[in-house]
Amino acid sequence: MPFRPPHWRAWLGQRGERAVTASRLLWASAGVVLILLVGCGAGGGVYHRVGDGQTLYRISRTYGVDENYLARINGISDPTRLRTGDKIFIPGATRTLAVPLPGGKAPPSPPPAAPSVAKAPPAKPAKTLPPTLPPATPAAKPSVLPAPPRKEVASTTGGTSAAKPPATTGRFLWPLRGPLLRRFGSGGGTSGKGLEIGAPVNTPVVAAAAGRVIYSGDGISSYGNLIIVKHDDTFFTVYGYNARNLVSSGTFVSKGEKIALAGTPPGGGKPRLYFEIRYGKEAVDPTIYLP
């Protein structure tokens, strides 16, 4: 299925500021260099070339750098569009590392080379994705949650089977904190495909991981106001029973960014959030991915 710039003043054209001395320019240049050095950290950094099957999340975990910070300094507005061959600047690193593949295997390590220290590239402005336009005619409301496309891999017998999702504790954040009113697999109105977390109405709900909002609306009656976010590695997160959605379809959200306010189920009951994690089409137990 299926995570947001300053104005320059033309100071050279203002009266009284044309006579800038060479010494002032020299000090200004030194200040810029100092700022860049502080921003890059004392350890400099290296450029990592993205390999087959690598994602920004796995690269950030390998080097021990925050995923959102890595995306911001490299001007990456949507980590799901990372391509093989792209170069990612890793601040503070002294050498490139082998990034483990989803199956747990690491690619062959390259021959050792002298550490390559580079300066951080200038941050690129994040691109704003266009909003999804409404259909020309109203579409019928679906009665069940739509399933996102899932990747399938060929089996040794010639058929196809879904790849097993990698279980990584801490891969996602808790969207909010509260008592578990319903656990995964316990049945109920949502067939036990996710968690129901108790919380007062209008409690902030945050994105469990960075990604792109592929659905935001109330077209699925049993979930009320619903948000679906697509992440890399074929993961999706679902947030239902919202009192209000704060993001729209097509928006890229960061890990921990506020996306909704908690509400109550359409059928009534205690205020709560419905939270689901899916790997492709399959709903998985969120607790094995949460810290």
Backbone as numpy.savetxt, mean C-alpha at the origin, in Angstrom:
# Nx Ny Nz CAx CAy CAz Cx Cy Cz
-10.30 -9.86 -5.23 -11.11 -8.64 -5.23 -10.27 -7.37 -5.23
-10.87 -6.45 -4.95 -10.43 -5.41 -4.20 -11.60 -5.08 -3.34
-4.58 1.90 -0.71 -4.29 2.28 0.33 -5.41 2.64 -0.39
-1.72 10.78 -0.16 -2.56 11.73 -0.92 -1.66 12.85 -1.29
1.16 20.48 -3.06 2.66 20.65 -3.48 2.93 22.06 -3.29
3.91 22.94 -2.74 4.09 24.33 -2.38 4.27 25.21 -3.59
3.94 26.46 -3.50 4.09 27.38 -4.63 5.40 28.14 -4.50
6.08 28.28 -5.63 7.36 29.00 -5.63 7.11 30.47 -5.94
7.85 31.34 -5.30 7.76 32.77 -5.57 8.93 33.20 -6.42
8.66 34.06 -7.39 9.72 34.50 -8.31 10.53 35.61 -7.65
11.37 35.18 -6.66 12.09 36.18 -5.86 13.12 36.93 -6.67
13.62 36.36 -7.79 14.62 37.05 -8.61 14.05 38.29 -9.26
12.71 38.31 -9.47 12.09 39.45 -10.13 11.67 40.54 -9.18
11.81 40.35 -7.86 11.36 41.35 -6.90 12.40 42.46 -6.75
11.89 43.64 -6.53 12.77 44.81 -6.39 13.62 44.69 -5.12
14.89 45.03 -5.27 15.79 45.02 -4.12 16.50 43.71 -3.90
16.20 42.67 -4.69 16.82 41.36 -4.50 17.60 40.92 -5.72
17.87 41.83 -6.64 18.66 41.48 -7.83 20.15 41.44 -7.49
20.53 42.19 -6.45 21.96 42.30 -6.13 22.36 41.23 -5.12
22.23 39.99 -5.49 22.64 38.88 -4.62 24.13 38.65 -4.80
24.89 38.73 -3.76 26.34 38.61 -3.87 26.76 37.17 -4.06
28.01 37.00 -4.55 28.53 35.65 -4.78 28.66 34.89 -3.48
28.98 35.59 -2.39 29.13 34.88 -1.11 27.81 34.32 -0.62
26.71 35.08 -0.79 25.39 34.58 -0.38 24.98 33.37 -1.20
25.27 33.41 -2.50 24.96 32.24 -3.34 25.75 31.03 -2.90
27.04 31.25 -2.53 27.87 30.14 -2.08 27.31 29.52 -0.82
26.91 30.38 0.15 26.32 29.85 1.39 25.00 29.14 1.12
24.19 29.67 0.20 22.91 29.02 -0.13 23.15 27.65 -0.73
24.17 27.54 -1.63 24.48 26.24 -2.24 24.94 25.26 -1.19
25.77 25.75 -0.25 26.25 24.86 0.82 25.09 24.38 1.66
24.10 25.26 1.89 22.94 24.85 2.67 22.14 23.77 1.98
21.98 23.90 0.64 21.25 22.87 -0.11 21.96 21.54 -0.02
23.31 21.56 -0.17 24.08 20.32 -0.08 23.92 19.70 1.29
23.96 20.55 2.35 23.80 20.03 3.70 22.44 19.38 3.90
21.39 20.02 3.36 20.03 19.45 3.47 19.96 18.10 2.78
20.57 18.01 1.58 20.55 16.74 0.85 21.29 15.66 1.61
22.44 16.05 2.23 23.20 15.06 2.98 22.42 14.57 4.18
21.75 15.49 4.88 20.94 15.08 6.04 19.80 14.20 5.60
19.13 14.56 4.49 17.99 13.77 4.01 18.40 12.39 3.60
19.63 12.25 3.08 20.06 10.94 2.60 20.61 10.08 3.72
20.97 10.71 4.86 21.54 9.95 5.95 23.03 9.79 5.76
23.70 9.52 6.84 25.15 9.43 6.79 25.62 8.25 5.99
24.80 7.24 5.86 25.23 6.02 5.19 25.04 6.02 3.71
24.54 7.10 3.10 24.34 7.10 1.66 23.26 6.13 1.26
23.53 5.29 0.28 22.54 4.33 -0.18 22.99 3.67 -1.46
22.21 2.74 -1.94 22.51 2.03 -3.19 21.23 1.95 -4.02
21.39 1.63 -5.30 20.26 1.40 -6.17 20.04 -0.10 -6.32
18.82 -0.54 -6.09 18.45 -1.95 -6.25 17.65 -2.11 -7.53
18.08 -3.01 -8.40 17.34 -3.28 -9.63 16.28 -4.34 -9.34
15.02 -4.04 -9.65 13.90 -4.94 -9.36 14.00 -6.19 -10.23
13.96 -7.36 -9.59 14.01 -8.63 -10.31 12.64 -9.25 -10.48
12.59 -10.37 -11.19 11.32 -11.06 -11.43 10.67 -11.46 -10.11
9.38 -11.16 -9.97 8.63 -11.56 -8.79 8.85 -10.70 -7.56
9.70 -9.68 -7.65 9.96 -8.83 -6.49 8.92 -7.72 -6.39
8.56 -7.36 -5.16 7.61 -6.28 -4.90 8.26 -5.27 -3.96
7.67 -4.08 -3.92 8.23 -3.05 -3.04 8.18 -3.50 -1.58
7.15 -4.24 -1.22 7.05 -4.72 0.15 8.20 -5.65 0.49
8.49 -6.62 -0.40 9.57 -7.58 -0.13 10.94 -6.89 -0.14
11.11 -5.92 -1.05 12.38 -5.18 -1.10 12.58 -4.40 0.20
11.49 -3.74 0.68 11.61 -2.95 1.91 11.91 -3.85 3.11
11.31 -5.04 3.16 11.57 -5.97 4.26 13.01 -6.47 4.23
13.53 -6.74 3.02 14.89 -7.25 2.87 15.92 -6.24 3.39
15.70 -4.95 3.06 16.67 -3.92 3.45 16.34 -3.27 4.80
15.18 -3.61 5.38 14.81 -3.04 6.67 14.43 -1.57 6.60
13.78 -1.18 5.48 13.36 0.20 5.28 11.84 0.23 5.19
11.20 1.25 5.77 9.74 1.36 5.73 9.23 1.43 4.29
8.21 0.63 3.99 7.68 0.55 2.62 7.16 1.90 2.14
6.40 2.62 2.98 5.85 3.91 2.56 6.94 4.94 2.33
7.99 4.95 3.19 9.10 5.89 3.01 9.84 5.59 1.72
10.05 4.29 1.42 10.74 3.90 0.19 9.96 4.35 -1.03
8.63 4.22 -0.98 7.80 4.66 -2.11 7.86 6.17 -2.27
7.85 6.89 -1.15 7.83 8.36 -1.22 9.12 8.93 -1.80
10.30 8.45 -1.35 11.56 9.03 -1.83 11.87 8.61 -3.25
11.22 7.54 -3.75 11.43 7.12 -5.13 10.31 7.59 -6.05
9.36 8.38 -5.52 8.29 8.91 -6.34 7.34 7.84 -6.86
7.15 6.76 -6.08 6.28 5.66 -6.50 4.90 5.89 -5.91
3.92 6.22 -6.76 2.57 6.47 -6.27 1.77 5.19 -6.14
2.14 4.14 -6.89 1.39 2.89 -6.85 2.38 1.73 -6.91
2.72 1.11 -5.75 3.69 0.01 -5.74 3.26 -1.19 -6.57
1.96 -1.35 -6.86 1.52 -2.50 -7.64 1.96 -2.40 -9.09
2.44 -1.20 -9.54 2.89 -1.04 -10.92 4.40 -1.13 -11.06
5.08 -1.62 -10.03 6.52 -1.81 -10.10 6.84 -2.87 -11.15
7.86 -2.63 -11.96 8.20 -3.52 -13.07 9.63 -4.05 -12.92
9.85 -5.26 -13.48 11.19 -5.83 -13.51 12.14 -4.90 -14.25
13.29 -4.63 -13.66 14.27 -3.74 -14.28 14.27 -2.35 -13.71
13.18 -1.95 -12.99 13.15 -0.63 -12.37 14.25 -0.53 -11.31
14.77 0.68 -11.13 15.79 0.90 -10.10 15.17 1.62 -8.91
15.42 1.08 -7.71 14.89 1.63 -6.47 16.06 2.09 -5.61
16.04 3.34 -5.16 17.09 3.83 -4.27 16.81 3.37 -2.85
17.82 2.74 -2.21 17.70 2.23 -0.85 18.58 3.09 0.06
18.01 4.01 0.82 18.83 4.88 1.67 19.48 4.09 2.80
20.75 4.42 3.08 21.45 3.81 4.19 22.09 2.47 3.88
21.73 1.83 2.74 22.32 0.53 2.39 23.72 0.72 1.83
24.60 -0.26 2.07 25.97 -0.20 1.55 26.21 -1.19 0.43
25.29 -2.12 0.22 25.41 -3.08 -0.87 24.03 -3.62 -1.21
23.89 -4.15 -2.42 22.61 -4.72 -2.83 22.44 -6.10 -2.21
21.20 -6.46 -1.91 20.89 -7.75 -1.29 19.97 -8.56 -2.18
20.00 -9.88 -2.02 19.10 -10.78 -2.74 17.74 -10.77 -2.05
16.68 -10.48 -2.80 15.33 -10.41 -2.25 14.65 -11.77 -2.38
14.19 -12.38 -1.28 13.53 -13.69 -1.37 12.28 -13.63 -2.24
12.04 -14.71 -2.99 10.85 -14.81 -3.82 9.68 -15.28 -2.96
8.42 -15.15 -3.48 7.25 -15.54 -2.68 7.30 -16.96 -2.16
7.95 -17.89 -2.88 8.01 -19.29 -2.44 9.01 -19.52 -1.33
9.72 -18.48 -0.92 10.69 -18.63 0.14 12.10 -18.81 -0.35
12.32 -18.95 -1.67 13.65 -19.13 -2.23 14.24 -17.79 -2.61
15.53 -17.63 -2.39 16.21 -16.40 -2.77 16.88 -16.61 -4.11
16.90 -15.61 -5.01 17.56 -15.73 -6.30 19.06 -15.84 -6.10
19.81 -16.38 -7.09 21.26 -16.49 -6.97 21.87 -15.14 -6.67
22.80 -15.10 -5.72 23.43 -13.83 -5.36 24.43 -13.44 -6.42
24.51 -12.16 -6.80 25.48 -11.71 -7.79 26.87 -11.77 -7.19
27.93 -11.82 -8.03 29.30 -11.82 -7.52 29.55 -10.57 -6.71
30.36 -10.68 -5.65 30.61 -9.50 -4.81 31.25 -8.38 -5.58
30.83 -7.18 -5.30 31.38 -6.00 -5.97 31.61 -4.93 -4.93
32.39 -3.94 -5.33 32.66 -2.83 -4.41 31.37 -2.11 -4.11
31.16 -1.71 -2.87 29.92 -0.99 -2.53 29.75 0.25 -3.39
28.53 0.43 -3.88 28.23 1.59 -4.71 27.36 2.54 -3.92
27.94 3.66 -3.51 27.22 4.65 -2.72 26.69 5.71 -3.66
25.41 5.96 -3.57 24.79 6.93 -4.48 24.02 7.95 -3.68
23.77 9.07 -4.30 22.93 10.09 -3.68 21.47 9.79 -3.96
20.62 10.16 -3.04 19.19 9.92 -3.21 18.67 10.74 -4.37
17.80 10.13 -5.21 17.21 10.89 -6.32 16.20 11.87 -5.79
15.95 12.95 -6.52 14.91 13.89 -6.08 13.56 13.22 -6.08
12.77 13.46 -5.05 11.45 12.83 -4.95 10.55 13.34 -6.06
9.90 12.41 -6.75 8.97 12.77 -7.81 7.59 13.00 -7.22
6.84 13.96 -7.75 5.48 14.18 -7.24 4.59 12.99 -7.53
3.78 12.62 -6.54 2.89 11.47 -6.73 1.83 11.79 -7.78
1.58 10.81 -8.62 0.57 10.99 -9.66 -0.81 10.68 -9.09
-1.75 11.51 -9.41 -3.13 11.30 -8.96 -3.88 10.49 -10.00
-4.37 9.33 -9.59 -5.10 8.49 -10.52 -6.47 9.09 -10.82
-6.95 8.96 -12.04 -8.26 9.52 -12.37 -9.36 8.77 -11.65
-10.39 9.48 -11.20 -11.49 8.79 -10.52 -12.27 7.93 -11.49
-12.88 6.87 -10.95 -13.70 6.01 -11.78 -15.02 6.70 -12.09
-15.36 6.79 -13.38 -16.59 7.46 -13.77 -17.79 6.55 -13.56
-18.94 7.08 -13.16 -20.13 6.24 -12.97 -20.65 5.76 -14.30
-21.34 4.60 -14.35 -21.90 4.10 -15.61 -23.01 5.00 -16.12
-23.23 4.94 -17.44 -24.24 5.80 -18.06 -25.63 5.46 -17.56
-25.89 4.19 -17.30 -27.20 3.77 -16.79 -26.99 3.02 -15.49
-27.92 3.13 -14.53 -27.74 2.44 -13.25 -27.65 0.94 -13.45
-26.67 0.31 -12.78 -26.52 -1.14 -12.85 -27.23 -1.77 -11.67
-27.67 -3.01 -11.85 -28.34 -3.72 -10.77 -27.36 -3.98 -9.65
-27.81 -3.83 -8.40 -26.94 -4.05 -7.26 -26.68 -5.54 -7.09
-25.40 -5.95 -6.97 -25.12 -7.37 -6.79 -25.54 -7.81 -5.40
-25.87 -9.08 -5.28 -26.29 -9.61 -3.99 -25.14 -10.22 -3.22
-24.01 -10.48 -3.88 -22.86 -11.06 -3.20 -21.64 -10.23 -3.51
-20.63 -10.32 -2.66 -19.39 -9.57 -2.84 -18.68 -10.05 -4.09
-18.34 -9.14 -5.05 -17.67 -9.57 -6.27 -16.27 -10.06 -5.97
-15.84 -11.12 -6.65 -14.52 -11.69 -6.42 -13.53 -11.11 -7.41
-12.35 -10.67 -6.96 -11.35 -10.14 -7.88 -10.71 -11.27 -8.66
-10.07 -10.97 -9.81 -9.39 -12.02 -10.57 -8.24 -12.58 -9.79
-7.96 -13.86 -9.92 -6.82 -14.44 -9.23 -5.90 -15.11 -10.21
-4.61 -15.02 -9.91 -3.62 -15.65 -10.77 -3.58 -17.14 -10.46
-3.44 -17.96 -11.49 -3.34 -19.39 -11.31 -2.05 -19.89 -11.94
-1.48 -20.92 -11.35 -0.24 -21.47 -11.88 -0.49 -22.90 -12.31
0.22 -23.33 -13.33 0.03 -24.68 -13.86 0.56 -25.70 -12.88
-0.19 -26.81 -12.67 0.26 -27.87 -11.78 1.04 -28.90 -12.57
1.68 -29.85 -11.87 2.50 -30.85 -12.54 1.65 -31.84 -13.30
0.34 -31.89 -13.01 -0.54 -32.83 -13.71 -1.19 -32.21 -14.92
-0.89 -30.94 -15.20 -1.46 -30.31 -16.40 -2.63 -29.43 -16.08
-3.23 -29.51 -14.86 -4.36 -28.67 -14.50 -3.87 -27.36 -13.92
-4.77 -26.60 -13.31 -4.39 -25.35 -12.67 -4.84 -25.36 -11.23
-4.07 -24.74 -10.37 -4.44 -24.63 -8.96 -3.92 -23.31 -8.44
-4.61 -22.75 -7.45 -4.23 -21.44 -6.93 -2.94 -21.55 -6.14
-2.07 -20.55 -6.28 -0.84 -20.52 -5.52 -1.17 -20.33 -4.04
-0.40 -21.01 -3.18 -0.64 -20.91 -1.74 -0.18 -19.54 -1.25
-1.02 -18.81 -0.51 -0.62 -17.47 -0.06 0.50 -17.55 0.95
1.50 -16.67 0.85 2.58 -16.66 1.83 2.09 -16.12 3.16
2.26 -16.87 4.24 1.82 -16.44 5.56 2.92 -15.61 6.20
2.69 -14.32 6.40 3.69 -13.43 6.97 3.04 -12.61 8.08
3.37 -12.91 9.34 2.83 -12.15 10.45 3.31 -10.70 10.37
2.39 -9.76 10.49 2.76 -8.35 10.40 2.71 -7.79 9.00
2.27 -8.60 8.03 2.15 -8.11 6.65 1.14 -6.98 6.57
0.09 -7.04 7.40 -0.96 -6.02 7.42 -1.09 -5.43 8.83
-1.66 -4.23 8.90 -1.99 -3.60 10.18 -3.43 -3.95 10.57
-3.73 -3.87 11.86 -5.12 -3.92 12.28 -5.80 -2.65 11.79
-6.96 -2.75 11.12 -7.63 -1.55 10.63 -8.17 -0.67 11.76
-8.46 -1.28 12.89 -8.78 -0.58 14.14 -8.64 -1.59 15.27
-8.62 -1.09 16.49 -8.47 -1.98 17.65 -9.79 -2.06 18.41
-10.16 -3.29 18.79 -11.39 -3.49 19.52 -11.60 -4.97 19.77
-12.64 -5.34 20.52 -12.91 -6.75 20.79 -13.36 -7.48 19.53
-12.95 -8.74 19.39 -13.38 -9.55 18.25 -14.78 -10.11 18.55
-15.78 -9.59 17.83 -17.15 -10.06 18.01 -17.41 -11.32 17.21
-16.67 -11.51 16.13 -16.82 -12.72 15.32 -15.47 -13.03 14.68
-15.06 -14.29 14.76 -13.77 -14.70 14.21 -13.93 -15.32 12.82
-12.82 -15.48 12.14 -12.82 -16.10 10.81 -13.33 -17.54 10.91
-14.24 -17.90 10.00 -14.76 -19.26 9.95 -15.89 -19.54 10.91
-16.39 -18.51 11.62 -17.43 -18.76 12.62 -18.84 -18.64 12.06
-18.98 -18.40 10.74 -20.30 -18.30 10.13 -20.93 -16.95 10.39
-22.24 -16.87 10.19 -22.94 -15.60 10.38 -23.35 -15.00 9.06
-23.73 -13.73 9.10 -24.25 -13.06 7.91 -23.25 -12.96 6.78
-21.96 -12.96 7.10 -20.94 -12.87 6.06 -20.24 -14.21 5.83
-20.86 -15.29 6.30 -20.36 -16.65 6.10 -18.99 -16.88 6.70
-18.61 -16.11 7.69 -17.35 -16.33 8.39 -16.11 -16.11 7.56
-16.20 -15.25 6.54 -15.03 -15.03 5.67 -14.06 -13.99 6.22
-14.42 -13.33 7.31 -13.55 -12.30 7.86 -13.74 -12.14 9.35
-13.27 -11.02 9.87 -13.41 -10.70 11.29 -14.43 -9.59 11.47
-15.11 -9.58 12.61 -15.97 -8.47 12.98 -15.41 -7.90 14.28
-14.93 -6.65 14.20 -14.22 -6.01 15.30 -15.09 -4.93 15.91
-15.40 -5.05 17.19 -16.25 -4.06 17.86 -15.55 -2.72 18.01
-16.30 -1.64 17.78 -15.74 -0.29 17.91 -16.89 0.71 17.93
-16.75 1.82 18.67 -17.80 2.84 18.67 -18.01 3.42 17.28
-19.23 3.89 17.02 -19.53 4.52 15.73 -18.57 5.70 15.51
-18.12 5.82 14.27 -17.20 6.89 13.82 -15.77 6.71 14.29
-15.43 5.51 14.80 -14.02 5.21 15.07 -13.26 5.18 13.75
-12.09 5.84 13.64 -11.34 5.82 12.38 -10.91 4.41 11.98
-11.07 4.10 10.70 -10.64 2.83 10.11 -9.47 3.15 9.19
-8.34 2.43 9.35 -7.15 2.72 8.53 -6.89 1.58 7.56
-6.17 1.89 6.46 -5.79 0.89 5.47 -4.77 -0.06 6.09
-5.02 -1.36 5.96 -4.13 -2.35 6.55 -2.79 -2.42 5.84
-2.73 -1.97 4.58 -1.48 -1.93 3.81 -1.68 -0.95 2.67
-0.58 -0.53 2.06 -0.67 0.39 0.93 -1.30 -0.31 -0.27
-2.05 0.43 -1.07 -2.68 -0.16 -2.25 -3.60 0.83 -2.93
-4.38 0.31 -3.88 -5.30 1.15 -4.66 -6.73 0.75 -4.36
-7.58 1.74 -4.09 -9.00 1.48 -3.83 -9.68 1.10 -5.14
-10.22 -0.12 -5.21 -10.89 -0.55 -6.44 -12.41 -0.54 -6.29
-12.89 -0.35 -5.05 -14.34 -0.21 -4.86 -14.59 0.61 -3.60
-15.53 1.56 -3.71 -15.98 2.33 -2.55 -17.43 2.71 -2.79
-18.33 2.09 -2.03 -19.75 2.36 -2.23 -20.61 1.51 -1.33
-21.93 1.54 -1.60 -22.88 0.78 -0.78 -23.73 -0.12 -1.66
-23.17 -0.59 -2.78 -23.93 -1.40 -3.72 -24.13 -2.84 -3.32
-23.51 -3.29 -2.23 -23.67 -4.67 -1.76 -24.35 -4.61 -0.40
-25.64 -4.87 -0.39 -26.49 -4.55 0.76 -26.02 -5.16 2.07
-25.53 -6.38 2.06 -25.18 -7.04 3.32 -23.93 -6.47 3.98
-23.17 -5.62 3.25 -21.94 -5.05 3.80 -22.08 -3.56 4.12
-23.20 -2.93 3.75 -23.35 -1.49 3.97 -22.33 -0.72 3.15
-21.82 0.38 3.71 -20.74 1.11 3.04 -19.48 0.24 3.05
-18.95 -0.02 1.86 -17.88 -1.00 1.70 -16.71 -0.40 0.94
-15.49 -0.77 1.34 -14.26 -0.38 0.63 -13.45 -1.64 0.35
-12.93 -1.76 -0.88 -12.04 -2.86 -1.25 -10.73 -2.25 -1.75
-9.61 -2.69 -1.17 -8.29 -2.19 -1.56 -7.47 -3.33 -2.14
-6.85 -3.08 -3.31 -5.98 -4.08 -3.94 -4.53 -3.76 -3.59
-3.81 -4.78 -3.12 -2.40 -4.64 -2.77 -1.56 -5.46 -3.74
-0.24 -5.37 -3.63 0.61 -6.23 -4.45 0.52 -7.66 -3.92
1.20 -8.58 -4.57 1.19 -10.00 -4.17 -0.21 -10.62 -4.24
-1.12 -10.05 -5.04 -2.47 -10.59 -5.24 -3.30 -10.58 -3.97
-3.01 -9.69 -3.04 -3.80 -9.56 -1.82 -4.84 -8.45 -1.98
-5.99 -8.65 -1.33 -7.05 -7.65 -1.27 -7.50 -7.54 0.18
-7.92 -6.35 0.61 -8.54 -6.20 1.93 -9.91 -5.57 1.76
-10.84 -5.97 2.63 -12.24 -5.55 2.55 -12.64 -4.92 3.88
-13.32 -3.76 3.81 -13.73 -3.03 5.01 -15.23 -2.71 4.88
-16.06 -3.35 5.71 -17.50 -3.18 5.60 -18.15 -2.63 6.86
-19.46 -2.36 6.76 -20.28 -1.80 7.85 -19.86 -0.37 8.19
-19.26 0.35 7.25 -18.76 1.70 7.55 -19.90 2.70 7.70
-19.77 3.62 8.64 -20.71 4.73 8.74 -20.50 5.69 7.58
-19.22 5.83 7.17 -18.91 6.72 6.04 -17.58 6.31 5.44
-17.53 6.26 4.09 -16.28 6.02 3.38 -15.58 7.35 3.14
-14.27 7.40 3.36 -13.51 8.65 3.21 -12.64 8.67 1.96
-12.62 7.57 1.19 -11.83 7.51 -0.04 -12.72 7.02 -1.17
-12.34 7.34 -2.39 -13.13 6.95 -3.56 -12.36 5.96 -4.41
-13.04 5.29 -5.33 -12.41 4.32 -6.22 -11.32 5.00 -7.04
-10.20 4.28 -7.22 -9.08 4.82 -7.99 -8.05 5.53 -7.15
-8.34 5.75 -5.86 -7.41 6.45 -4.98 -6.34 5.49 -4.46
-5.08 5.95 -4.43 -4.01 5.17 -3.82 -3.90 5.57 -2.35
-3.87 4.59 -1.47 -3.80 4.86 -0.03 -2.52 4.27 0.55
-2.02 4.91 1.60 -0.82 4.45 2.28 -1.20 3.54 3.45
-0.25 2.75 3.87 -0.45 1.88 5.03 -0.70 2.74 6.26
-1.82 2.49 6.95 -2.16 3.26 8.14 -2.96 4.52 7.87
-3.27 4.81 6.60 -4.04 6.02 6.27 -5.52 5.82 6.60
-6.16 6.86 7.14 -7.59 6.77 7.50 -8.43 6.72 6.24
-9.28 5.69 6.10 -10.08 5.52 4.89 -11.58 5.49 5.16
-12.00 5.29 6.41 -13.44 5.18 6.69 -13.69 5.44 8.17
-14.99 5.52 8.52 -15.42 5.62 9.91 -16.31 4.41 10.20
-16.06 3.77 11.32 -16.81 2.55 11.66 -18.28 2.86 11.88
-19.12 1.85 11.55 -20.56 2.01 11.71 -21.20 0.76 12.26
-22.43 0.47 11.84 -23.16 -0.71 12.30 -23.58 -1.55 11.10
-23.81 -2.85 11.29 -24.27 -3.70 10.20 -25.63 -3.22 9.67
-25.92 -3.46 8.39 -27.21 -3.05 7.83 -28.40 -3.63 8.58
-28.25 -4.82 9.15 -29.35 -5.45 9.87 -29.45 -5.01 11.32
-28.57 -4.11 11.76 -28.59 -3.65 13.15 -27.63 -4.42 14.01
-27.53 -4.03 15.26 -26.61 -4.68 16.20 -25.57 -3.71 16.71
-24.59 -4.24 17.44 -23.54 -3.41 18.01 -22.68 -2.80 16.90
-22.16 -1.59 17.11 -21.24 -1.00 16.13 -20.01 -1.88 15.96
-19.53 -1.99 14.73 -18.40 -2.86 14.46 -17.84 -2.59 13.07
-16.69 -3.18 12.78 -16.10 -3.16 11.44 -16.02 -4.59 10.93
-16.42 -4.79 9.67 -16.19 -6.08 9.03 -14.88 -5.97 8.26
-13.93 -6.88 8.54 -12.61 -6.83 7.91 -12.26 -8.20 7.33
-11.81 -8.18 6.09 -11.51 -9.42 5.39 -10.20 -9.27 4.61
-9.42 -10.34 4.57 -8.22 -10.40 3.71 -8.43 -11.53 2.72
-8.19 -11.23 1.44 -8.30 -12.26 0.40 -6.99 -12.38 -0.36
-6.67 -13.63 -0.72 -5.53 -13.91 -1.59 -6.12 -14.43 -2.89
-6.18 -13.54 -3.91 -6.92 -13.89 -5.11 -8.39 -13.93 -4.76
-9.07 -15.03 -5.08 -10.49 -15.19 -4.78 -10.74 -15.68 -3.35
-9.72 -16.30 -2.76 -9.93 -17.02 -1.51 -9.81 -16.11 -0.29
-10.81 -16.16 0.59 -10.72 -15.47 1.87 -9.79 -16.26 2.78
-8.87 -15.58 3.46 -7.92 -16.23 4.35 -8.08 -15.65 5.75
-7.60 -16.38 6.75 -7.72 -15.94 8.14 -6.85 -14.70 8.36
-7.44 -13.53 8.62 -6.63 -12.31 8.78 -5.63 -12.38 9.92
-5.93 -13.16 10.97 -5.08 -13.13 12.16 -3.68 -13.66 11.90
-3.48 -14.46 10.83 -2.13 -14.97 10.56 -1.28 -13.95 9.82
-1.88 -12.82 9.41 -1.14 -11.77 8.72 -1.04 -10.50 9.56
-1.72 -10.47 10.71 -1.75 -9.27 11.55 -0.73 -9.37 12.67
-0.19 -8.24 13.14 0.82 -8.28 14.20 0.23 -8.72 15.54
